[in-house]
Amino acid sequence: MARGTVKWFDSLKGFGFITPDDSGPDVYVEYTAIAGEGFRWLEEGQRVEFEWRRAKPGPEATHVSAAPDV
């Protein structure tokens, strides 16, 4: 599972980007990929764990959750 930091997330539009720790390209994330029930959002600067898949415009995050503190 990859780790990264939320670059930005627009909770009204339901999407944003994660900057991965491995210095790869920013990863697109939709609210539907965030673990949990009800209203789901991410905060700028939040540390997350995620899986990703290749999508036509670029990498897209799946199974996003808050990264545990280490």
CHARMM-style PDB file with segment names, atoms N, HN, CA, C and O in Angstrom:
ATOM      1  N   MET     1       0.849  -1.176   0.000  1.00  0.00      PROA
ATOM      2  CA  MET     1       0.000   0.000   0.000  1.00  0.00      PROA
ATOM      3  C   MET     1       0.893   1.237   0.000  1.00  0.00      PROA
ATOM      4  O   MET     1       1.887   1.297   0.724  1.00  0.00      PROA
ATOM      5  N   ALA     2       0.534   2.210  -0.807  1.00  0.00      PROA
ATOM      6  HN  ALA     2      -0.273   2.161  -1.395  1.00  0.00      PROA
ATOM      7  CA  ALA     2       1.310   3.449  -0.915  1.00  0.00      PROA
ATOM      8  C   ALA     2       0.900   4.423   0.190  1.00  0.00      PROA
ATOM      9  O   ALA     2      -0.176   4.309   0.777  1.00  0.00      PROA
ATOM     10  N   ARG     3       1.780   5.374   0.453  1.00  0.00      PROA
ATOM     11  HN  ARG     3       2.654   5.466  -0.024  1.00  0.00      PROA
ATOM     12  CA  ARG     3       1.493   6.450   1.406  1.00  0.00      PROA
ATOM     13  C   ARG     3       1.745   7.787   0.732  1.00  0.00      PROA
ATOM     14  O   ARG     3       2.536   7.886  -0.207  1.00  0.00      PROA
ATOM     15  N   GLY     4       1.067   8.808   1.218  1.00  0.00      PROA
ATOM     16  HN  GLY     4       0.424   8.728   1.980  1.00  0.00      PROA
ATOM     17  CA  GLY     4       1.270  10.135   0.663  1.00  0.00      PROA
ATOM     18  C   GLY     4       0.596  11.194   1.510  1.00  0.00      PROA
ATOM     19  O   GLY     4       0.098  10.924   2.603  1.00  0.00      PROA
ATOM     20  N   THR     5       0.594  12.415   0.977  1.00  0.00      PROA
ATOM     21  HN  THR     5       1.000  12.634   0.089  1.00  0.00      PROA
ATOM     22  CA  THR     5       0.022  13.569   1.659  1.00  0.00      PROA
ATOM     23  C   THR     5      -1.014  14.210   0.744  1.00  0.00      PROA
ATOM     24  O   THR     5      -0.772  14.378  -0.452  1.00  0.00      PROA
ATOM     25  N   VAL     6      -2.159  14.567   1.301  1.00  0.00      PROA
ATOM     26  HN  VAL     6      -2.355  14.431   2.272  1.00  0.00      PROA
ATOM     27  CA  VAL     6      -3.204  15.215   0.513  1.00  0.00      PROA
ATOM     28  C   VAL     6      -2.706  16.590   0.083  1.00  0.00      PROA
ATOM     29  O   VAL     6      -2.392  17.437   0.919  1.00  0.00      PROA
ATOM     30  N   LYS     7      -2.636  16.804  -1.227  1.00  0.00      PROA
ATOM     31  HN  LYS     7      -2.891  16.116  -1.907  1.00  0.00      PROA
ATOM     32  CA  LYS     7      -2.196  18.088  -1.779  1.00  0.00      PROA
ATOM     33  C   LYS     7      -3.333  19.099  -1.648  1.00  0.00      PROA
ATOM     34  O   LYS     7      -3.139  20.211  -1.158  1.00  0.00      PROA
ATOM     35  N   TRP     8      -4.516  18.694  -2.093  1.00  0.00      PROA
ATOM     36  HN  TRP     8      -4.673  17.790  -2.492  1.00  0.00      PROA
ATOM     37  CA  TRP     8      -5.735  19.480  -1.908  1.00  0.00      PROA
ATOM     38  C   TRP     8      -6.932  18.578  -2.150  1.00  0.00      PROA
ATOM     39  O   TRP     8      -6.838  17.567  -2.846  1.00  0.00      PROA
ATOM     40  N   PHE     9      -8.061  18.962  -1.564  1.00  0.00      PROA
ATOM     41  HN  PHE     9      -8.137  19.784  -0.999  1.00  0.00      PROA
ATOM     42  CA  PHE     9      -9.305  18.212  -1.741  1.00  0.00      PROA
ATOM     43  C   PHE     9     -10.462  19.187  -1.648  1.00  0.00      PROA
ATOM     44  O   PHE     9     -10.598  19.901  -0.655  1.00  0.00      PROA
ATOM     45  N   ASP    10     -11.303  19.220  -2.682  1.00  0.00      PROA
ATOM     46  HN  ASP    10     -11.193  18.640  -3.489  1.00  0.00      PROA
ATOM     47  CA  ASP    10     -12.479  20.092  -2.716  1.00  0.00      PROA
ATOM     48  C   ASP    10     -13.676  19.265  -2.252  1.00  0.00      PROA
ATOM     49  O   ASP    10     -14.186  18.440  -3.010  1.00  0.00      PROA
ATOM     50  N   SER    11     -14.126  19.476  -1.022  1.00  0.00      PROA
ATOM     51  HN  SER    11     -13.712  20.146  -0.407  1.00  0.00      PROA
ATOM     52  CA  SER    11     -15.213  18.669  -0.476  1.00  0.00      PROA
ATOM     53  C   SER    11     -16.551  18.942  -1.164  1.00  0.00      PROA
ATOM     54  O   SER    11     -17.433  18.083  -1.142  1.00  0.00      PROA
ATOM     55  N   LEU    12     -16.721  20.107  -1.768  1.00  0.00      PROA
ATOM     56  HN  LEU    12     -16.005  20.805  -1.785  1.00  0.00      PROA
ATOM     57  CA  LEU    12     -17.962  20.395  -2.497  1.00  0.00      PROA
ATOM     58  C   LEU    12     -18.019  19.640  -3.819  1.00  0.00      PROA
ATOM     59  O   LEU    12     -19.081  19.161  -4.218  1.00  0.00      PROA
ATOM     60  N   LYS    13     -16.889  19.535  -4.493  1.00  0.00      PROA
ATOM     61  HN  LYS    13     -16.027  19.924  -4.169  1.00  0.00      PROA
ATOM     62  CA  LYS    13     -16.832  18.818  -5.768  1.00  0.00      PROA
ATOM     63  C   LYS    13     -16.507  17.341  -5.582  1.00  0.00      PROA
ATOM     64  O   LYS    13     -16.767  16.531  -6.473  1.00  0.00      PROA
ATOM     65  N   GLY    14     -15.937  16.982  -4.423  1.00  0.00      PROA
ATOM     66  HN  GLY    14     -15.726  17.639  -3.699  1.00  0.00      PROA
ATOM     67  CA  GLY    14     -15.693  15.578  -4.110  1.00  0.00      PROA
ATOM     68  C   GLY    14     -14.455  14.962  -4.724  1.00  0.00      PROA
ATOM     69  O   GLY    14     -14.406  13.752  -4.946  1.00  0.00      PROA
ATOM     70  N   PHE    15     -13.448  15.784  -5.004  1.00  0.00      PROA
ATOM     71  HN  PHE    15     -13.487  16.767  -4.824  1.00  0.00      PROA
ATOM     72  CA  PHE    15     -12.208  15.220  -5.536  1.00  0.00      PROA
ATOM     73  C   PHE    15     -11.019  16.082  -5.177  1.00  0.00      PROA
ATOM     74  O   PHE    15     -11.165  17.214  -4.715  1.00  0.00      PROA
ATOM     75  N   GLY    16      -9.828  15.522  -5.397  1.00  0.00      PROA
ATOM     76  HN  GLY    16      -9.709  14.603  -5.772  1.00  0.00      PROA
ATOM     77  CA  GLY    16      -8.592  16.244  -5.121  1.00  0.00      PROA
ATOM     78  C   GLY    16      -7.399  15.426  -5.561  1.00  0.00      PROA
ATOM     79  O   GLY    16      -7.520  14.543  -6.410  1.00  0.00      PROA
ATOM     80  N   PHE    17      -6.234  15.722  -4.978  1.00  0.00      PROA
ATOM     81  HN  PHE    17      -6.136  16.439  -4.288  1.00  0.00      PROA
ATOM     82  CA  PHE    17      -5.003  15.032  -5.361  1.00  0.00      PROA
ATOM     83  C   PHE    17      -4.158  14.696  -4.142  1.00  0.00      PROA
ATOM     84  O   PHE    17      -4.143  15.426  -3.152  1.00  0.00      PROA
ATOM     85  N   ILE    18      -3.458  13.573  -4.239  1.00  0.00      PROA
ATOM     86  HN  ILE    18      -3.471  12.979  -5.043  1.00  0.00      PROA
ATOM     87  CA  ILE    18      -2.524  13.110  -3.222  1.00  0.00      PROA
ATOM     88  C   ILE    18      -1.130  13.160  -3.826  1.00  0.00      PROA
ATOM     89  O   ILE    18      -0.936  12.732  -4.964  1.00  0.00      PROA
ATOM     90  N   THR    19      -0.155  13.675  -3.084  1.00  0.00      PROA
ATOM     91  HN  THR    19      -0.312  14.023  -2.159  1.00  0.00      PROA
ATOM     92  CA  THR    19       1.246  13.632  -3.497  1.00  0.00      PROA
ATOM     93  C   THR    19       1.859  12.395  -2.844  1.00  0.00      PROA
ATOM     94  O   THR    19       1.988  12.341  -1.621  1.00  0.00      PROA
ATOM     95  N   PRO    20       2.239  11.398  -3.652  1.00  0.00      PROA
ATOM     96  CA  PRO    20       2.782  10.166  -3.079  1.00  0.00      PROA
ATOM     97  C   PRO    20       4.182  10.362  -2.511  1.00  0.00      PROA
ATOM     98  O   PRO    20       4.937  11.213  -2.982  1.00  0.00      PROA
ATOM     99  N   ASP    21       4.524   9.570  -1.493  1.00  0.00      PROA
ATOM    100  HN  ASP    21       3.911   8.879  -1.110  1.00  0.00      PROA
ATOM    101  CA  ASP    21       5.847   9.648  -0.879  1.00  0.00      PROA
ATOM    102  C   ASP    21       6.959   9.231  -1.838  1.00  0.00      PROA
ATOM    103  O   ASP    21       8.102   9.658  -1.678  1.00  0.00      PROA
ATOM    104  N   ASP    22       6.637   8.401  -2.833  1.00  0.00      PROA
ATOM    105  HN  ASP    22       5.708   8.054  -2.962  1.00  0.00      PROA
ATOM    106  CA  ASP    22       7.676   7.899  -3.741  1.00  0.00      PROA
ATOM    107  C   ASP    22       8.051   8.883  -4.840  1.00  0.00      PROA
ATOM    108  O   ASP    22       8.750   8.516  -5.785  1.00  0.00      PROA
ATOM    109  N   SER    23       7.601  10.115  -4.732  1.00  0.00      PROA
ATOM    110  HN  SER    23       7.033  10.414  -3.965  1.00  0.00      PROA
ATOM    111  CA  SER    23       7.927  11.183  -5.689  1.00  0.00      PROA
ATOM    112  C   SER    23       7.377  10.945  -7.086  1.00  0.00      PROA
ATOM    113  O   SER    23       7.852  11.557  -8.042  1.00  0.00      PROA
ATOM    114  N   GLY    24       6.389  10.076  -7.226  1.00  0.00      PROA
ATOM    115  HN  GLY    24       6.003   9.579  -6.450  1.00  0.00      PROA
ATOM    116  CA  GLY    24       5.736   9.869  -8.510  1.00  0.00      PROA
ATOM    117  C   GLY    24       4.780  11.017  -8.788  1.00  0.00      PROA
ATOM    118  O   GLY    24       4.730  11.983  -8.026  1.00  0.00      PROA
ATOM    119  N   PRO    25       4.014  10.919  -9.884  1.00  0.00      PROA
ATOM    120  CA  PRO    25       3.055  11.980 -10.205  1.00  0.00      PROA
ATOM    121  C   PRO    25       1.931  12.032  -9.168  1.00  0.00      PROA
ATOM    122  O   PRO    25       1.625  11.027  -8.527  1.00  0.00      PROA
ATOM    123  N   ASP    26       1.319  13.210  -9.006  1.00  0.00      PROA
ATOM    124  HN  ASP    26       1.568  14.027  -9.527  1.00  0.00      PROA
ATOM    125  CA  ASP    26       0.184  13.341  -8.099  1.00  0.00      PROA
ATOM    126  C   ASP    26      -0.904  12.355  -8.509  1.00  0.00      PROA
ATOM    127  O   ASP    26      -1.071  12.049  -9.689  1.00  0.00      PROA
ATOM    128  N   VAL    27      -1.639  11.864  -7.515  1.00  0.00      PROA
ATOM    129  HN  VAL    27      -1.503  12.113  -6.556  1.00  0.00      PROA
ATOM    130  CA  VAL    27      -2.653  10.836  -7.726  1.00  0.00      PROA
ATOM    131  C   VAL    27      -4.037  11.443  -7.486  1.00  0.00      PROA
ATOM    132  O   VAL    27      -4.303  12.009  -6.425  1.00  0.00      PROA
ATOM    133  N   TYR    28      -4.909  11.318  -8.483  1.00  0.00      PROA
ATOM    134  HN  TYR    28      -4.692  10.858  -9.345  1.00  0.00      PROA
ATOM    135  CA  TYR    28      -6.283  11.807  -8.402  1.00  0.00      PROA
ATOM    136  C   TYR    28      -7.061  10.966  -7.391  1.00  0.00      PROA
ATOM    137  O   TYR    28      -6.889   9.749  -7.335  1.00  0.00      PROA
ATOM    138  N   VAL    29      -7.913  11.606  -6.595  1.00  0.00      PROA
ATOM    139  HN  VAL    29      -8.053  12.595  -6.640  1.00  0.00      PROA
ATOM    140  CA  VAL    29      -8.748  10.866  -5.638  1.00  0.00      PROA
ATOM    141  C   VAL    29     -10.155  11.446  -5.625  1.00  0.00      PROA
ATOM    142  O   VAL    29     -10.340  12.660  -5.540  1.00  0.00      PROA
ATOM    143  N   GLU    30     -11.154  10.552  -5.713  1.00  0.00      PROA
ATOM    144  HN  GLU    30     -11.004   9.566  -5.782  1.00  0.00      PROA
ATOM    145  CA  GLU    30     -12.561  10.927  -5.577  1.00  0.00      PROA
ATOM    146  C   GLU    30     -13.048  10.516  -4.201  1.00  0.00      PROA
ATOM    147  O   GLU    30     -12.493   9.606  -3.586  1.00  0.00      PROA
ATOM    148  N   TYR    31     -14.077  11.181  -3.719  1.00  0.00      PROA
ATOM    149  HN  TYR    31     -14.528  11.921  -4.218  1.00  0.00      PROA
ATOM    150  CA  TYR    31     -14.613  10.871  -2.389  1.00  0.00      PROA
ATOM    151  C   TYR    31     -15.055   9.417  -2.283  1.00  0.00      PROA
ATOM    152  O   TYR    31     -15.022   8.845  -1.193  1.00  0.00      PROA
ATOM    153  N   THR    32     -15.468   8.808  -3.390  1.00  0.00      PROA
ATOM    154  HN  THR    32     -15.495   9.273  -4.275  1.00  0.00      PROA
ATOM    155  CA  THR    32     -15.930   7.418  -3.360  1.00  0.00      PROA
ATOM    156  C   THR    32     -14.808   6.442  -3.024  1.00  0.00      PROA
ATOM    157  O   THR    32     -15.082   5.301  -2.650  1.00  0.00      PROA
ATOM    158  N   ALA    33     -13.550   6.866  -3.151  1.00  0.00      PROA
ATOM    159  HN  ALA    33     -13.327   7.792  -3.455  1.00  0.00      PROA
ATOM    160  CA  ALA    33     -12.409   5.999  -2.853  1.00  0.00      PROA
ATOM    161  C   ALA    33     -11.995   6.074  -1.382  1.00  0.00      PROA
ATOM    162  O   ALA    33     -11.126   5.319  -0.946  1.00  0.00      PROA
ATOM    163  N   ILE    34     -12.608   6.977  -0.618  1.00  0.00      PROA
ATOM    164  HN  ILE    34     -13.314   7.590  -0.973  1.00  0.00      PROA
ATOM    165  CA  ILE    34     -12.243   7.176   0.786  1.00  0.00      PROA
ATOM    166  C   ILE    34     -13.033   6.207   1.658  1.00  0.00      PROA
ATOM    167  O   ILE    34     -14.255   6.111   1.547  1.00  0.00      PROA
ATOM    168  N   ALA    35     -12.326   5.491   2.524  1.00  0.00      PROA
ATOM    169  HN  ALA    35     -11.333   5.568   2.614  1.00  0.00      PROA
ATOM    170  CA  ALA    35     -12.971   4.532   3.424  1.00  0.00      PROA
ATOM    171  C   ALA    35     -13.909   5.254   4.381  1.00  0.00      PROA
ATOM    172  O   ALA    35     -13.620   6.363   4.831  1.00  0.00      PROA
ATOM    173  N   GLY    36     -15.037   4.614   4.689  1.00  0.00      PROA
ATOM    174  HN  GLY    36     -15.272   3.714   4.323  1.00  0.00      PROA
ATOM    175  CA  GLY    36     -15.964   5.179   5.660  1.00  0.00      PROA
ATOM    176  C   GLY    36     -17.376   5.261   5.124  1.00  0.00      PROA
ATOM    177  O   GLY    36     -17.647   4.941   3.967  1.00  0.00      PROA
ATOM    178  N   GLU    37     -18.259   5.694   5.986  1.00  0.00      PROA
ATOM    179  HN  GLU    37     -18.039   5.954   6.926  1.00  0.00      PROA
ATOM    180  CA  GLU    37     -19.673   5.848   5.658  1.00  0.00      PROA
ATOM    181  C   GLU    37     -20.041   7.323   5.716  1.00  0.00      PROA
ATOM    182  O   GLU    37     -19.351   8.115   6.359  1.00  0.00      PROA
ATOM    183  N   GLY    38     -21.119   7.689   5.050  1.00  0.00      PROA
ATOM    184  HN  GLY    38     -21.679   7.047   4.527  1.00  0.00      PROA
ATOM    185  CA  GLY    38     -21.600   9.067   5.107  1.00  0.00      PROA
ATOM    186  C   GLY    38     -20.710  10.022   4.324  1.00  0.00      PROA
ATOM    187  O   GLY    38     -20.096   9.642   3.327  1.00  0.00      PROA
ATOM    188  N   PHE    39     -20.649  11.267   4.788  1.00  0.00      PROA
ATOM    189  HN  PHE    39     -21.148  11.576   5.597  1.00  0.00      PROA
ATOM    190  CA  PHE    39     -19.874  12.308   4.108  1.00  0.00      PROA
ATOM    191  C   PHE    39     -18.386  12.027   4.279  1.00  0.00      PROA
ATOM    192  O   PHE    39     -17.893  11.944   5.404  1.00  0.00      PROA
ATOM    193  N   ARG    40     -17.672  11.881   3.168  1.00  0.00      PROA
ATOM    194  HN  ARG    40     -18.073  11.948   2.254  1.00  0.00      PROA
ATOM    195  CA  ARG    40     -16.243  11.547   3.210  1.00  0.00      PROA
ATOM    196  C   ARG    40     -15.436  12.655   2.556  1.00  0.00      PROA
ATOM    197  O   ARG    40     -15.775  13.124   1.470  1.00  0.00      PROA
ATOM    198  N   TRP    41     -14.357  13.076   3.228  1.00  0.00      PROA
ATOM    199  HN  TRP    41     -14.081  12.695   4.110  1.00  0.00      PROA
ATOM    200  CA  TRP    41     -13.490  14.120   2.697  1.00  0.00      PROA
ATOM    201  C   TRP    41     -12.093  13.930   3.251  1.00  0.00      PROA
ATOM    202  O   TRP    41     -11.871  13.149   4.176  1.00  0.00      PROA
ATOM    203  N   LEU    42     -11.155  14.662   2.663  1.00  0.00      PROA
ATOM    204  HN  LEU    42     -11.336  15.295   1.911  1.00  0.00      PROA
ATOM    205  CA  LEU    42      -9.765  14.670   3.113  1.00  0.00      PROA
ATOM    206  C   LEU    42      -9.367  16.115   3.375  1.00  0.00      PROA
ATOM    207  O   LEU    42      -9.951  17.039   2.810  1.00  0.00      PROA
ATOM    208  N   GLU    43      -8.374  16.306   4.233  1.00  0.00      PROA
ATOM    209  HN  GLU    43      -7.900  15.555   4.692  1.00  0.00      PROA
ATOM    210  CA  GLU    43      -7.890  17.649   4.534  1.00  0.00      PROA
ATOM    211  C   GLU    43      -6.501  17.843   3.954  1.00  0.00      PROA
ATOM    212  O   GLU    43      -5.681  16.925   3.967  1.00  0.00      PROA
ATOM    213  N   GLU    44      -6.238  19.039   3.444  1.00  0.00      PROA
ATOM    214  HN  GLU    44      -6.903  19.784   3.433  1.00  0.00      PROA
ATOM    215  CA  GLU    44      -4.914  19.367   2.917  1.00  0.00      PROA
ATOM    216  C   GLU    44      -3.858  19.065   3.978  1.00  0.00      PROA
ATOM    217  O   GLU    44      -4.002  19.454   5.138  1.00  0.00      PROA
ATOM    218  N   GLY    45      -2.800  18.371   3.572  1.00  0.00      PROA
ATOM    219  HN  GLY    45      -2.684  18.055   2.631  1.00  0.00      PROA
ATOM    220  CA  GLY    45      -1.719  18.031   4.489  1.00  0.00      PROA
ATOM    221  C   GLY    45      -1.928  16.727   5.244  1.00  0.00      PROA
ATOM    222  O   GLY    45      -1.014  16.252   5.917  1.00  0.00      PROA
ATOM    223  N   GLN    46      -3.114  16.144   5.145  1.00  0.00      PROA
ATOM    224  HN  GLN    46      -3.857  16.530   4.599  1.00  0.00      PROA
ATOM    225  CA  GLN    46      -3.407  14.886   5.846  1.00  0.00      PROA
ATOM    226  C   GLN    46      -2.580  13.747   5.260  1.00  0.00      PROA
ATOM    227  O   GLN    46      -2.434  13.643   4.042  1.00  0.00      PROA
ATOM    228  N   ARG    47      -2.043  12.898   6.123  1.00  0.00      PROA
ATOM    229  HN  ARG    47      -2.162  12.982   7.112  1.00  0.00      PROA
ATOM    230  CA  ARG    47      -1.288  11.717   5.691  1.00  0.00      PROA
ATOM    231  C   ARG    47      -2.274  10.584   5.425  1.00  0.00      PROA
ATOM    232  O   ARG    47      -3.164  10.327   6.235  1.00  0.00      PROA
ATOM    233  N   VAL    48      -2.114   9.906   4.290  1.00  0.00      PROA
ATOM    234  HN  VAL    48      -1.391  10.115   3.631  1.00  0.00      PROA
ATOM    235  CA  VAL    48      -3.026   8.833   3.910  1.00  0.00      PROA
ATOM    236  C   VAL    48      -2.269   7.622   3.375  1.00  0.00      PROA
ATOM    237  O   VAL    48      -1.125   7.723   2.932  1.00  0.00      PROA
ATOM    238  N   GLU    49      -2.942   6.478   3.429  1.00  0.00      PROA
ATOM    239  HN  GLU    49      -3.872   6.397   3.788  1.00  0.00      PROA
ATOM    240  CA  GLU    49      -2.496   5.260   2.766  1.00  0.00      PROA
ATOM    241  C   GLU    49      -3.497   5.001   1.656  1.00  0.00      PROA
ATOM    242  O   GLU    49      -4.681   5.304   1.803  1.00  0.00      PROA
ATOM    243  N   PHE    50      -3.035   4.445   0.552  1.00  0.00      PROA
ATOM    244  HN  PHE    50      -2.073   4.199   0.433  1.00  0.00      PROA
ATOM    245  CA  PHE    50      -3.947   4.212  -0.563  1.00  0.00      PROA
ATOM    246  C   PHE    50      -3.368   3.184  -1.526  1.00  0.00      PROA
ATOM    247  O   PHE    50      -2.161   2.944  -1.564  1.00  0.00      PROA
ATOM    248  N   GLU    51      -4.251   2.594  -2.289  1.00  0.00      PROA
ATOM    249  HN  GLU    51      -5.231   2.789  -2.258  1.00  0.00      PROA
ATOM    250  CA  GLU    51      -3.859   1.788  -3.432  1.00  0.00      PROA
ATOM    251  C   GLU    51      -4.157   2.661  -4.637  1.00  0.00      PROA
ATOM    252  O   GLU    51      -4.877   3.653  -4.522  1.00  0.00      PROA
ATOM    253  N   TRP    52      -3.615   2.304  -5.782  1.00  0.00      PROA
ATOM    254  HN  TRP    52      -3.030   1.498  -5.875  1.00  0.00      PROA
ATOM    255  CA  TRP    52      -3.899   3.115  -6.955  1.00  0.00      PROA
ATOM    256  C   TRP    52      -3.957   2.232  -8.191  1.00  0.00      PROA
ATOM    257  O   TRP    52      -3.471   1.102  -8.201  1.00  0.00      PROA
ATOM    258  N   ARG    53      -4.563   2.782  -9.224  1.00  0.00      PROA
ATOM    259  HN  ARG    53      -4.958   3.701  -9.216  1.00  0.00      PROA
ATOM    260  CA  ARG    53      -4.669   2.081 -10.507  1.00  0.00      PROA
ATOM    261  C   ARG    53      -4.352   3.067 -11.616  1.00  0.00      PROA
ATOM    262  O   ARG    53      -4.456   4.282 -11.446  1.00  0.00      PROA
ATOM    263  N   ARG    54      -3.971   2.524 -12.729  1.00  0.00      PROA
ATOM    264  HN  ARG    54      -3.886   1.537 -12.867  1.00  0.00      PROA
ATOM    265  CA  ARG    54      -3.717   3.363 -13.897  1.00  0.00      PROA
ATOM    266  C   ARG    54      -5.064   3.731 -14.527  1.00  0.00      PROA
ATOM    267  O   ARG    54      -5.909   2.868 -14.765  1.00  0.00      PROA
ATOM    268  N   ALA    55      -5.242   5.016 -14.789  1.00  0.00      PROA
ATOM    269  HN  ALA    55      -4.555   5.717 -14.595  1.00  0.00      PROA
ATOM    270  CA  ALA    55      -6.439   5.510 -15.465  1.00  0.00      PROA
ATOM    271  C   ALA    55      -5.968   6.301 -16.682  1.00  0.00      PROA
ATOM    272  O   ALA    55      -4.806   6.701 -16.755  1.00  0.00      PROA
ATOM    273  N   LYS    56      -6.857   6.522 -17.618  1.00  0.00      PROA
ATOM    274  HN  LYS    56      -7.800   6.197 -17.558  1.00  0.00      PROA
ATOM    275  CA  LYS    56      -6.463   7.189 -18.863  1.00  0.00      PROA
ATOM    276  C   LYS    56      -5.777   8.540 -18.633  1.00  0.00      PROA
ATOM    277  O   LYS    56      -4.724   8.782 -19.222  1.00  0.00      PROA
ATOM    278  N   PRO    57      -6.336   9.434 -17.793  1.00  0.00      PROA
ATOM    279  CA  PRO    57      -5.656  10.722 -17.601  1.00  0.00      PROA
ATOM    280  C   PRO    57      -4.458  10.663 -16.659  1.00  0.00      PROA
ATOM    281  O   PRO    57      -3.652  11.593 -16.643  1.00  0.00      PROA
ATOM    282  N   GLY    58      -4.317   9.593 -15.873  1.00  0.00      PROA
ATOM    283  HN  GLY    58      -4.972   8.837 -15.886  1.00  0.00      PROA
ATOM    284  CA  GLY    58      -3.208   9.480 -14.920  1.00  0.00      PROA
ATOM    285  C   GLY    58      -3.583   8.563 -13.774  1.00  0.00      PROA
ATOM    286  O   GLY    58      -4.671   7.988 -13.777  1.00  0.00      PROA
ATOM    287  N   PRO    59      -2.694   8.413 -12.784  1.00  0.00      PROA
ATOM    288  CA  PRO    59      -2.986   7.505 -11.679  1.00  0.00      PROA
ATOM    289  C   PRO    59      -4.186   7.968 -10.851  1.00  0.00      PROA
ATOM    290  O   PRO    59      -4.397   9.162 -10.642  1.00  0.00      PROA
ATOM    291  N   GLU    60      -4.970   6.980 -10.385  1.00  0.00      PROA
ATOM    292  HN  GLU    60      -4.799   6.009 -10.556  1.00  0.00      PROA
ATOM    293  CA  GLU    60      -6.169   7.260  -9.596  1.00  0.00      PROA
ATOM    294  C   GLU    60      -6.132   6.434  -8.316  1.00  0.00      PROA
ATOM    295  O   GLU    60      -5.869   5.232  -8.362  1.00  0.00      PROA
ATOM    296  N   ALA    61      -6.394   7.068  -7.178  1.00  0.00      PROA
ATOM    297  HN  ALA    61      -6.607   8.044  -7.141  1.00  0.00      PROA
ATOM    298  CA  ALA    61      -6.358   6.396  -5.881  1.00  0.00      PROA
ATOM    299  C   ALA    61      -7.601   5.543  -5.661  1.00  0.00      PROA
ATOM    300  O   ALA    61      -8.699   5.887  -6.098  1.00  0.00      PROA
ATOM    301  N   THR    62      -7.400   4.419  -4.971  1.00  0.00      PROA
ATOM    302  HN  THR    62      -6.508   4.140  -4.616  1.00  0.00      PROA
ATOM    303  CA  THR    62      -8.490   3.562  -4.517  1.00  0.00      PROA
ATOM    304  C   THR    62      -8.206   3.200  -3.063  1.00  0.00      PROA
ATOM    305  O   THR    62      -7.059   3.285  -2.623  1.00  0.00      PROA
ATOM    306  N   HSD    63      -9.216   2.803  -2.319  1.00  0.00      PROA
ATOM    307  HN  HSD    63     -10.147   2.734  -2.677  1.00  0.00      PROA
ATOM    308  CA  HSD    63      -9.054   2.340  -0.935  1.00  0.00      PROA
ATOM    309  C   HSD    63      -8.206   3.305  -0.095  1.00  0.00      PROA
ATOM    310  O   HSD    63      -7.185   2.910   0.468  1.00  0.00      PROA
ATOM    311  N   VAL    64      -8.625   4.545  -0.015  1.00  0.00      PROA
ATOM    312  HN  VAL    64      -9.454   4.866  -0.472  1.00  0.00      PROA
ATOM    313  CA  VAL    64      -7.894   5.585   0.719  1.00  0.00      PROA
ATOM    314  C   VAL    64      -8.315   5.592   2.189  1.00  0.00      PROA
ATOM    315  O   VAL    64      -9.505   5.543   2.501  1.00  0.00      PROA
ATOM    316  N   SER    65      -7.334   5.652   3.084  1.00  0.00      PROA
ATOM    317  HN  SER    65      -6.367   5.692   2.831  1.00  0.00      PROA
ATOM    318  CA  SER    65      -7.620   5.750   4.517  1.00  0.00      PROA
ATOM    319  C   SER    65      -6.529   6.573   5.191  1.00  0.00      PROA
ATOM    320  O   SER    65      -5.444   6.756   4.639  1.00  0.00      PROA
ATOM    321  N   ALA    66      -6.828   7.063   6.379  1.00  0.00      PROA
ATOM    322  HN  ALA    66      -7.709   6.915   6.827  1.00  0.00      PROA
ATOM    323  CA  ALA    66      -5.838   7.834   7.137  1.00  0.00      PROA
ATOM    324  C   ALA    66      -4.653   6.940   7.462  1.00  0.00      PROA
ATOM    325  O   ALA    66      -4.831   5.783   7.844  1.00  0.00      PROA
ATOM    326  N   ALA    67      -3.450   7.468   7.310  1.00  0.00      PROA
ATOM    327  HN  ALA    67      -3.306   8.408   7.000  1.00  0.00      PROA
ATOM    328  CA  ALA    67      -2.239   6.710   7.635  1.00  0.00      PROA
ATOM    329  C   ALA    67      -2.081   6.665   9.145  1.00  0.00      PROA
ATOM    330  O   ALA    67      -2.256   7.679   9.821  1.00  0.00      PROA
ATOM    331  N   PRO    68      -1.749   5.488   9.682  1.00  0.00      PROA
ATOM    332  CA  PRO    68      -1.533   5.416  11.126  1.00  0.00      PROA
ATOM    333  C   PRO    68      -0.289   6.199  11.524  1.00  0.00      PROA
ATOM    334  O   PRO    68       0.682   6.258  10.769  1.00  0.00      PROA
ATOM    335  N   ASP    69      -0.319   6.795  12.704  1.00  0.00      PROA
ATOM    336  HN  ASP    69      -1.108   6.747  13.317  1.00  0.00      PROA
ATOM    337  CA  ASP    69       0.863   7.495  13.219  1.00  0.00      PROA
ATOM    338  C   ASP    69       1.923   6.460  13.542  1.00  0.00      PROA
ATOM    339  O   ASP    69       1.626   5.405  14.103  1.00  0.00      PROA
ATOM    340  N   VAL    70       3.149   6.766  13.188  1.00  0.00      PROA
ATOM    341  HN  VAL    70       3.390   7.623  12.733  1.00  0.00      PROA
ATOM    342  CA  VAL    70       4.234   5.806  13.430  1.00  0.00      PROA
ATOM    343  C   VAL    70       5.181   6.344  14.473  1.00  0.00      PROA
ATOM    344  OT1 VAL    70       6.161   5.684  14.816  1.00  0.00      PROA
TER     345      VAL     70
END
